[in-house]
Amino acid sequence: MPLLQVIVTLIVVGVLLWLVTRFIPMANSIQSILNAGVVIAVVLWLLSIFALLSFLSGIRAGGKSLPLRGATTRANPALLIVASRFYQP
């Protein structure tokens, strides 16, 4: 993903978050939770873009799976060993 597209996406997300918190009346606690959720989601998205979270690509809720073949080259070898113990083909 080009750097310009990442920057534009961050600007759009920031403006949308500002519009929601500015013009939609809500309690301060809900607003804080919303802001924290968006910041956490954006940080995780950025980490995945820069391949710092590639080992998470194979994790599914409720199932056992290994990372995808393309992601195994960037994944931590220790995590692959642990994951292979739970994988039953």
Summary of the structure (lengths in Angstrom):
residues: 89
radius of gyration: 17.8
end to end distance: 33.7
largest distance: 52.0
contacts: 179
relative contact order: 0.09
helix: 65%
strand: 2%
